């Protein structure tokens, strides 16, 4: 079994920064694509950023230049550095891992979500 645990959310003022983490533990052989999604009240789920196993990244236009996704494969962990935060960044942020377990079965796992609130 694999478990994803997110951390780092909270309340921050506009213009502030937060760093989210998502750590996977369990029977993992390797992790392919790691992705951050977010869900804001009254809006559809939005893909925020994604990073492949070899480090290629992709960002939503709304966060380009402000957010940075990274990963530490030795720790099976993904990060999202969020700078210059805006009220419209307020949402629950979810991590999503596409991985292969030790039994060589491919799985998709979601984190439990972490709330980010940007408000003065």
C-alpha positions as CSV (number, residue, x, y, z in Angstrom):
1,X,0.0,0.0,0.0
2,X,1.0,3.6,-0.6
3,X,0.1,6.7,1.3
4,X,0.5,10.3,0.3
5,X,0.7,13.0,3.0
6,X,0.5,16.6,2.2
7,X,1.7,19.5,4.4
8,X,2.5,23.2,4.3
9,X,-0.9,24.9,3.7
10,X,-2.2,27.7,5.8
11,X,-3.3,31.3,5.9
12,X,-1.1,33.9,4.2
13,X,-1.5,37.6,3.2
14,X,-1.5,38.6,-0.5
15,X,2.0,38.8,-1.8
16,X,3.2,36.2,0.7
17,X,4.7,32.7,0.2
18,X,4.0,29.1,1.1
19,X,5.7,25.9,0.4
20,X,3.6,22.7,0.0
21,X,5.0,19.2,0.3
22,X,3.6,15.8,-0.7
23,X,5.4,12.8,0.6
24,X,4.7,9.2,-0.5
25,X,5.5,6.2,1.6
26,X,5.0,2.5,1.2
27,X,5.7,-0.1,-1.5
28,X,7.0,2.2,-4.2
29,X,9.2,1.1,-7.1
30,X,9.3,4.4,-8.8
31,X,7.1,7.5,-9.3
32,X,6.5,8.8,-12.8
33,X,4.5,12.1,-13.0
34,X,3.8,14.1,-9.9
35,X,1.1,16.8,-10.2
36,X,-0.5,19.5,-8.1
37,X,-4.2,20.2,-8.6
38,X,-6.4,22.7,-6.8
39,X,-10.1,23.1,-6.1
40,X,-11.6,26.4,-5.2
41,X,-15.2,27.0,-4.1
42,X,-17.5,27.3,-7.0
43,X,-14.8,26.4,-9.6
44,X,-13.7,23.4,-11.4
45,X,-10.6,21.5,-10.4
46,X,-7.5,23.1,-12.0
47,X,-4.2,21.5,-12.8
48,X,-1.6,23.8,-11.2
49,X,1.7,22.2,-12.1
50,X,3.2,18.9,-13.1
51,X,6.7,17.4,-13.1
52,X,7.9,14.3,-14.9
53,X,10.4,11.7,-13.7
54,X,13.2,13.4,-15.6
55,X,12.3,16.9,-14.2
56,X,10.3,18.4,-17.1
57,X,7.7,20.8,-15.7
58,X,4.5,22.4,-16.9
59,X,2.4,25.1,-15.2
60,X,-1.0,26.6,-15.5
61,X,-0.9,30.1,-17.0
62,X,-2.4,31.5,-13.9
63,X,0.7,30.5,-11.8
64,X,3.5,30.8,-14.2
65,X,6.4,32.9,-12.9
66,X,5.0,32.7,-9.3
67,X,4.9,28.9,-8.5
68,X,7.8,26.4,-8.8
69,X,7.3,22.6,-8.7
70,X,10.1,20.3,-7.7
71,X,10.7,16.8,-6.6
72,X,13.2,14.8,-4.5
73,X,13.2,11.3,-5.8
74,X,15.3,10.0,-2.9
75,X,12.5,11.0,-0.5
76,X,9.5,10.3,-2.9
77,X,8.5,13.9,-2.2
78,X,7.1,16.7,-4.4
79,X,7.1,20.4,-3.5
80,X,5.3,23.5,-4.6
81,X,6.9,26.8,-3.8
82,X,4.2,29.5,-4.1
83,X,5.3,33.1,-4.2
84,X,3.4,36.4,-4.8
85,X,0.2,34.7,-3.7
86,X,-3.1,36.2,-4.7
87,X,-6.6,35.8,-3.2
88,X,-7.5,33.8,-6.3
89,X,-5.0,31.2,-5.3
90,X,-7.2,30.3,-2.3
91,X,-8.2,26.6,-2.7
92,X,-7.6,23.1,-1.5
93,X,-4.4,21.8,-3.1
94,X,-4.2,18.1,-3.9
95,X,-1.2,16.1,-5.0
96,X,-1.4,13.3,-7.5
97,X,1.2,10.6,-8.1
98,X,1.4,8.2,-11.0
99,X,3.6,5.4,-9.7
100,X,4.6,1.8,-10.0
101,X,4.6,-0.3,-6.8
102,X,7.0,-3.0,-5.8
103,X,4.7,-5.6,-7.4
104,X,5.2,-3.6,-10.6
105,X,1.5,-2.6,-10.7
106,X,0.8,0.9,-11.9
107,X,-1.3,3.1,-9.6
108,X,-2.7,6.6,-9.2
109,X,-2.8,8.0,-5.7
110,X,-4.2,11.3,-4.4
111,X,-3.2,13.2,-1.3
112,X,-5.7,14.3,1.3
113,X,-5.6,17.9,0.3
114,X,-4.3,21.0,2.1
115,X,-6.1,24.3,2.4
116,X,-4.4,27.4,1.2
117,X,-6.1,30.7,2.1
118,X,-4.8,34.0,0.8
119,X,-6.4,36.9,2.6
120,X,-5.6,40.1,4.4
